[in-house]
């Protein structure tokens, strides 16, 4: 099985959003009617060192996930096999364990801070492609597609490292259980009790709007579903 991976160098990510900028972020998204609490979870900004790792250029497809299903004796859904797989967090981690056995490598989901490092690179850009939102850069509600698209369909939305589909199509699982950042505003809850799974997802899907495209946006998986897309990380030796 071949996988196109991108090497992410060791470096510092400017994670999150400064507390003083949260109200401005809320104002810029006022037309979406979102509460301040959605954005307060991003604060404060911190400079976090992230060791180097490799990450898949695109999310795992239905076709790729079907190979795991066949090996595990499951019945895969094969329609539109170049679209992203939509699975539970447990299924995503099982896939990583299976692929690790196939390759003899350390294969896992990215952590939340690794995801943001891939999306932002070495600067504080608002979106993986830059500071201005582009409706043609990701399969979000603004694109008007209304469903998933084949992975890699939006090359104009590439991150600084050339990683695709970090935003749109489907939300993406991380390995991180939600918790407030150190120094977070006092109104940020200790857990996202509304979410059907405690793990953080990133990037938003085809039903979500531009707020989810922001590199700093963090949240749980939205009910009633308990599924999202995912991509794999390989630890550098």
C-alpha positions in Angstrom: 0.0 0.0 0.0 1.4 3.4 -1.1 0.9 6.6 0.9 1.9 10.1 -0.1 3.4 11.6 3.1 4.9 15.1 3.8 7.7 15.6 6.2 7.0 18.4 8.7 10.2 19.8 10.2 10.7 20.3 13.9 9.6 23.9 14.8 7.4 26.2 16.8 3.7 26.7 16.2 2.0 29.9 17.3 -0.9 27.9 18.6 -4.3 29.5 19.3 -5.5 33.1 19.4 -4.5 35.9 21.8 -7.2 36.6 24.4 -7.2 40.3 23.3 -8.2 39.3 19.7 -11.1 37.0 20.5 -13.8 39.8 20.4 -12.5 40.8 17.0 -12.7 37.3 15.7 -16.3 37.2 17.0 -17.2 40.4 15.2 -15.7 39.1 11.9 -18.1 36.2 12.1 -21.1 38.0 13.4 -23.1 37.1 10.2 -22.9 33.5 11.3 -24.6 34.2 14.7 -22.0 32.2 16.6 -21.5 32.7 20.4 -18.3 34.0 21.8 -17.7 30.7 23.6 -17.0 29.0 20.3 -13.9 31.1 19.9 -12.8 31.6 23.5 -11.6 28.0 23.5 -8.7 29.1 21.2 -7.2 31.4 23.8 -4.5 32.1 24.8 -1.9 32.0 22.1 1.2 30.0 23.0 4.4 29.2 21.3 4.7 25.4 21.3 7.7 23.4 20.1 6.7 20.5 17.9 9.2 17.7 17.0 9.3 16.7 13.4 6.9 14.1 12.0 5.5 12.9 8.7 1.8 13.3 7.8 -0.4 12.0 4.9 -0.9 14.6 2.3 -4.6 13.8 2.1 -7.1 12.1 4.4 -7.7 8.4 4.3 -10.1 7.6 1.5 -13.0 5.1 1.6 -11.0 2.9 -0.7 -8.0 2.9 1.7 -10.3 2.3 4.6 -11.9 -0.6 2.7 -8.6 -2.4 2.6 -8.5 -2.3 6.4 -12.1 -3.5 6.6 -11.4 -6.5 4.4 -8.3 -7.4 6.5 -10.4 -7.1 9.6 -13.3 -9.1 8.2 -15.6 -6.1 8.1 -18.0 -5.2 5.2 -16.6 -2.0 3.6 -18.7 0.6 1.8 -17.1 1.0 -1.6 -19.1 3.8 -3.2 -17.0 6.8 -4.2 -13.8 5.3 -2.9 -11.8 8.4 -3.6 -13.8 10.4 -1.1 -12.7 10.7 2.5 -13.6 7.9 5.0 -16.1 9.0 7.6 -15.5 6.9 10.8 -15.6 6.9 14.6 -12.4 7.8 16.6 -12.1 4.2 17.6 -12.3 3.0 14.0 -9.6 5.6 13.0 -7.2 4.4 15.7 -7.8 0.8 14.7 -6.9 1.6 11.2 -3.7 3.3 12.4 -2.8 0.2 14.4 -3.5 -2.1 11.4 -1.3 0.1 9.1 1.4 0.2 11.7 1.5 -3.6 11.5 1.5 -3.7 7.7 4.4 -1.2 7.5 6.3 -2.0 10.7 6.2 1.8 11.6 4.7 4.0 14.2 1.4 5.1 12.7 -1.1 7.2 14.6 -3.5 10.1 14.5 -2.0 13.6 14.7 -2.2 15.5 18.0 -4.2 18.8 18.0 -1.0 20.9 18.1 0.5 18.8 15.3 -2.5 19.5 13.1 -2.2 23.2 13.8 1.5 23.1 13.0 0.7 21.5 9.6 -2.0 24.1 8.9 0.0 27.2 10.0 3.6 26.5 9.4 5.9 29.1 10.9 3.5 32.1 10.9 0.1 33.1 12.3 -2.0 32.8 9.2 -5.7 32.6 9.7 -6.3 29.8 7.2 -4.0 27.1 5.8 -3.7 29.0 2.5 -3.2 32.5 4.0 -5.1 35.3 5.8 -8.0 35.8 3.5 -10.9 33.4 3.3 -11.5 31.9 -0.2 -14.7 30.0 -0.9 -12.8 28.1 -3.7 -10.1 26.8 -1.3 -12.1 24.2 0.6 -15.2 22.1 0.5 -17.2 24.1 3.1 -20.8 25.3 3.0 -19.6 28.4 1.1 -18.5 26.1 -1.8 -22.1 25.0 -2.3 -21.3 21.3 -3.1 -23.5 19.8 -0.4 -21.5 16.6 0.0 -18.0 15.2 0.1 -15.6 15.6 -2.9 -12.7 13.4 -3.9 -9.7 14.1 -1.7 -7.2 16.6 -3.2 -10.0 18.4 -5.1 -8.9 21.8 -3.7 -5.2 22.2 -4.3 -5.6 26.0 -3.9 -6.3 25.3 -0.2 -2.9 23.7 0.5 -1.1 24.4 3.7 2.5 25.9 3.8 3.8 22.3 3.5 1.6 21.3 0.6 -0.8 19.3 2.8 -4.3 19.1 1.3 -7.9 19.1 2.6 -7.0 20.2 6.2 -10.1 22.3 5.9 -13.5 21.2 4.5 -14.9 17.9 3.1 -15.0 16.2 6.6 -13.8 17.3 10.0 -10.7 15.5 11.1 -10.0 13.5 14.2 -7.0 14.2 16.4 -5.6 12.1 19.3 -6.1 15.0 21.8 -8.9 14.9 24.4 -10.4 18.4 24.7 -9.3 20.5 27.7 -8.9 24.3 28.1 -5.5 25.7 27.2 -3.4 26.7 30.1 -4.4 30.3 31.0 -7.7 30.0 29.1 -10.5 32.5 29.9 -12.5 31.5 33.0 -15.7 30.9 30.9 -14.1 28.1 28.8 -15.6 24.8 30.1 -13.4 22.0 31.4 -15.1 19.5 29.0 -17.3 19.8 25.9 -20.2 17.9 27.5 -22.4 18.3 24.3 -19.9 16.4 22.1 -20.6 12.6 21.7 -16.8 12.0 21.7 -14.2 13.8 23.9 -11.5 14.1 21.2 -10.8 17.3 19.4 -11.7 17.5 15.7 -10.3 20.2 13.4 -11.0 21.7 10.0 -14.8 21.4 9.5 -16.8 19.7 6.8 -18.9 20.4 3.8 -21.9 21.5 6.0 -19.7 23.9 8.1 -18.9 27.6 7.4 -15.8 29.6 7.2 -15.2 29.9 10.9 -14.3 26.2 10.9 -11.6 26.9 8.3 -9.5 28.9 10.7 -6.3 27.3 11.8 -7.0 28.0 15.5 -10.6 26.7 15.6 -11.0 23.7 18.0 -14.1 21.8 18.9 -15.6 18.4 19.5 -17.3 16.2 16.9 -20.8 17.5 16.3 -23.9 15.5 17.2 -25.9 13.5 16.2 -23.1 11.8 14.4 -20.0 10.4 16.1 -17.9 10.3 12.9 -15.3 12.4 11.1 -12.5 12.0 8.6 -8.8 11.3 9.5 -5.3 11.2 8.3 -2.3 9.4 9.6 1.0 10.5 11.1 4.3 8.5 10.9 6.9 9.3 13.5 10.2 10.2 12.1 13.1 8.0 13.1 
